[in-house]
Amino acid sequence: MPPNHRTELLVNGELHSGFTGGHLMRSMNAPASNFELQYSATRTDTGRAWPIYEGDHCELKIDDKTVLVGYVDRSTVGYDPMARTYTVSGRSKTADLIDCSCVHTPREWLNANLARIARDAAQPFGVQVAVFGDSNRNVGRRTRARAAVPANGAQAATAAQRAMTKFKFQAGEPAIEVIRRAAALRGMFLFDGPDGDLVIARVAADDAGVALRRGVNVFKGERTGDWSQRFSEYRFRGQSNARDDLPGSAGRLNGKAEDPTLQARERFRPFVVTKKGAGGREDIGAMAVIERNKRAGQSETYRCTVNDIVDGNDEAWNVGYLADVDDDWCAIRGRMVVVSARIPLVGPWQTDLELSWPEAFDEVDYPTRGRGDVWS
């Protein structure tokens, strides 16, 4: 029996339903989930149909469960000889961190950890921040429950709590970029929780509760290998703020990570990155490994369409969760992490997922593959 779900939008205390189209988009590459909804009214309806306007505070619900809290960015009304049509789109509360400049004063932090920097930058916008490994996780239970949780918790906790001697930002720099740069120095990533709060974590250890198998719940799949942005070695060079008081080359740092898959093919492709404000040799080396793994993961992606909008935990598909994948036609068999989900808000209830390998989001060795190998 095909699945059936109910979508509702709570706007300024008024609940709306009966939409004719729409989708919810979640992605590990965008720390603000977004949605779009369509509805209509006949030409004979002379009343004002469902007044939803740009700037309205909204809460998107699927089967009475909140999946997004934020604001309507845009509203459009149009008509033809038969009907009037309306479209509204919006994003999570974290969108303000993306659009707006960081206004924290002064424009630097001294001896501050990642949690403090992120919370200071987000505080003026009313966005709470949950950093895995930090004891002050004062956010809603749903944010913690459905946010990505690192597989190597002890390592992530240490990274989150380790202080940065000096961390600066430029006037006009978007708040999210300030937070993203600080998180990158600790090998962590940004997500938004269902309550509109910002979550900073590493790759998930939580399970989606369902395996993805061709012919069972996957009816469309695509495997893509792309080496155009993958390199044989990554060289990171930086200046440690912690060592700025020392003369000459004392504060210069170097880190290097090699990609054995490309090196086995005897292809020389170096990639050099200069980073300001690296905390020390440990940081610069970790950044090289994380960059290698991120690009390797982006070069090996799997996209599929599944037959429902909820995972095995009866929750709307979310990013950062692990699922076993078995697709013989695409030669993939292994445990992968969901990196994006396009969820329909009106039937048919089929979700488009993109998955990658969990090593792409962690500071570990990335799997080495030979030509034509099964991805596992």
N, C-alpha and C positions, 0 to 999 in steps of 0.2 A: 504493500500500500504506500503510495507516495507520501512524503512528509508534509505536514501542514503547520504553519507558524503564524504568529500574529505580531505585527509591527505597530508601534505607537510612538508618537512624539509628544512629549510634555513641554508645552511652551507657555511660559508665564503662568503656570498653574492650571492651564487648560490642556486636556488630553485629546490628541487628534489621531484618527485611524482611517482606514479605508483608502489607502494610497494606491495609485495605479502603476507605479514603477519606482525603482530606486535601488541603491546599493550602499554598503558600508565598506570602506577600504582601510585595512590595517597593514603597516609595513615596518620592518625593523630599520628601514632607511629614512623614515619620516616620523619623528616623535610627536606627531599630532594626527590621530585618525581622522578621516573625513567621511562625510555622507552626502547623498543627494536623494531627494524624494520628489515625486511628481503626484499631483492630484488635479481634478478637473471639476467643472460645474457646467450644467447645460445652459444654453442661451436663454431658456425660459426662467431660470433662477435669477430673480432680480435682487436677491439679498447679497450681502458681502460674504463670499465663501471663504471660510477658514482663514482668518487674518493672521498669517505668519509673515513677519517682516524681518529684514536684515537688522542685525544687532540684537535680536531676541535671544534671551537665555533659553537653552533647550536641553532636554534629556531624552535620549533615544533608547527605547526599550524593545526587546524581542522576547516574547512570551513572559512578560512582567519582569524580566531581568535587565538591569541597566547595562548598556554596552558602550555608551558615550555620554559625557556631560561636557557641554561647551556652548557655542554660540552659532546662530545663523549668520553666515557671511554674506549670502546673496539671495535675493528673491526675485523671481521673474514671473510676469503675467502676460499671457498672449491669448489670441482668440482666432477662430475660423468660423465659417458659417454655422457650424454645429455646436461648438462648445468653447468655453474658456479653459485655458490650461495654466497651471501654476507649477513652478519648480522652486524648491528651496535647497540650498546646500550650506554646509557648515563644517566646523572642525572642533576638535577637543579644546578645552581651556588652554592647553599647552601651546596653541597657535599664537597666543600673545607673546610667548617667549621667542617664537620664530620671527614674527613680524616686527617686534619692537627692540629698541636699543637697551642695553644694560645701563642702568642709572645708579649703580652702587657707587658710593663714595667712601674712601678714595678709590682710584682705579687700580688698586692692587691689594693683594692679601699677603700677609706675612705669617709664616708658620701655621698655615691653615690646611685642614684636610679637605678632601673632595666634597664631603657632605656639607661642610660649612660654606664653601665657595658656591655650591649649587643652590643652597637654601637662601643665601644672601642675594644671589642674582635673581631668584624666582620670587622672593617675598613681595616686592612691590606689585606683582601681578596677581596675587592671591592664589598662586599655584603651590601646593605642597610638594615636597620632594621625599621620596623613599630611596635610600641608598642601601643596597644589600651589604651587610657587614657592619652597619652603623647601628648603635644601640637606640638612637632616638628616631624610631620609625613611627612618627605620629601621623599616620595616614589611615584612611578608611580600610576596613577589613577586606573589601572587595578588591581594592588596589593591590594589597599584599597577596591576596589569594590567587589573582589571575595575572600577576606580573611575573616576568621571567626571573628564575632563581638560579644562581650559578651552580654548575655541577661540582666545581672545586671550591666549596664554600670557605674553607680556611684561608686559601690563597686570596680569594676575592675580599674577604674581610680585612686581611692585612693590607691589601692594596687600598681599600676604601679609607682606612684609618690613618695611613701613613701621611704625615704632614708634608706640604710643599713649602720650602723655605721662602720663596717669593713667587707670586703668580700675578701677572699684569694683564690688562686688556686695553684696547684702543677705544678712544671716544667714538661713539656711534656704532660700535660692534654689537650685533644682535645678541640678546641675552642667551639664546640657545647655543650660539657659537662659543661664547665664553664657557658655558657649562660643558659643551662637547669637547673643547680643547683640554679642559681639566680632566674629564673622564678618560680621554684618550691617553693621557699620561699615566693612567692607572689601568689601562687595558679594559675599560668598561664601556657600555653602550647605553643609549637613551631610548626609552619607550614611554608611552602614555598608558596609564591605567584606565579602567572603565569609568572611574569617578573624575577623570580629567586631570589627575595628578601626574607628576613626572616620576618615572621609575628609572633608576640607574643600576645596572646589573651586568653580569656576564651571561653566557649561554645557559639555557634552561636545563634543569634536571627533572622538572615535572613532565609527566607523560600525558599526551593527548588522549590516551585511553582507547585508541582505536588504531589498527594497522591499515595501511593503504595498499590495497591489492588490486591489480588489474583484473577486470572481470567480476570483481566482488562489489567494491564500492567506488572504484576508479573506472570511468568509462572513456576518459580522454587523457592522454599523457604525452609529454614531450621532454626529451633530454637534450641539453645544449652544452657542448664543450666549446669554449672560446678562449684562446690564448692571447688575444690582441692586447690585453692589459695585464698579462702575467709575465714575471721576469725571473731570470735565473738567480739573481742575488739582489738584496736590498741593503743599501748602505745609508745609514742614518748618521748625520752629523749635527751636533748641537753645542750650545753654550749653557752651562749649568748656572742658573741664578744663584745657587748655593755657593758657587766658587767665584762670583764676580769680584770679590775683594782680593783675589790672588792675581799676580801679574802674569803676563805672557800667555803660555798655552795651558796654564793650570786648570782653567775652566772648560777646556775643549773636550768634547766627548765624541766617541765613535761607537756605533753599533752595526752589526752585520748579521744577516740571516740569508741562508741559501735555500733554493728550491730544488731538491734532488730530482724531481720529475723532469724539469727542464734540463738540468745538468746532465742527466742520463742520456738525453738526446743530443748532447754536445752542442748546445746552442747558447751563446753568450749574450745575455740581455740584462745589463746592469740598470738599476734604478736608484738614484740618489735623492735623498730628502734631507733638507736642512730644517731643524726644529729649534725654535727659541724657547727658553725656559724649561729645558729638560731638567729633572730633579737630580740626576746622577747617572752613573754608568749602568746601574740596574734598569733605570727607566728607559734609557736610549736603546739598550739591547732588547728590552721587552717590546718597544715600539716597532723595531725592525721585524721581530717575529710576528707581531700582530698584523702588521701591514702585509707580510708575506701570506699569512693564513687568510686574511680577508680577500686578497686578490685571487688566491687559489680557489677559495670557496665560490667567488663570483664567476670563476671560469668553469665551474661544474654545477649546473643548476638543473632542477627537475620541476616541471610544471604539470599540474594535473587538475582535472575537474572531478569533484566528488559529489555524491548524490544526496548531501544534506548540508545544512548550514551549522550544525552543531557537531562537536567532537564526541568522543566516547564518554566524556564527563557531563554530557548534556549542557555544555556551554558553547556559545558562539565561537567558531574557530578564532584562535588568537595566535599572535606571533610569539616565537621563543619557546614553543613547546615541541617535544620530541614525538616522532611517530616512526614505526617500522614500515619501510617501503619495500614492496616486492612487485616489480614490474619487469617481467622477462622480455617483453618486446623492446623496452628501453635499456635492458641490461643493467638494471639497478636492483641491488638487494642490500639493504642496510638501514641503520637508524639515522634519520635525518631530522633537521630542525625546520619548522615553518618560519619563513622569512617574510611572507606576505600572504594576505587573504582578502579576496574580493567577495563579499558576502551579499547576496541579493536580499532585498528587504520586501520583495513581492515575489510570489512564485513565478516560474518553477524554482525550487529551492536547491540550486546547484552552486557549489562554492568553487571558485578558482583559487588554487593554492600554488605557491612557489616554495620550494624547499632547497636547502643546502646542507652541508655537512657541519656538525657541531664544532669541529676543530677550527672552522673558519672564524669563530668568535671567541677563541681561547688562545692562551699562550702555551701551546703544546706543539708536538711534531705533527705536521700535516701528512696524511697518507700519501705514499709514493705509488704512482700508477704507471703501468706500461701501456704501450699502444694497443688499443682494442680490449683492454681489461674490463671486466665487469666492475662497475662502481659498487664498492661495498665497504 
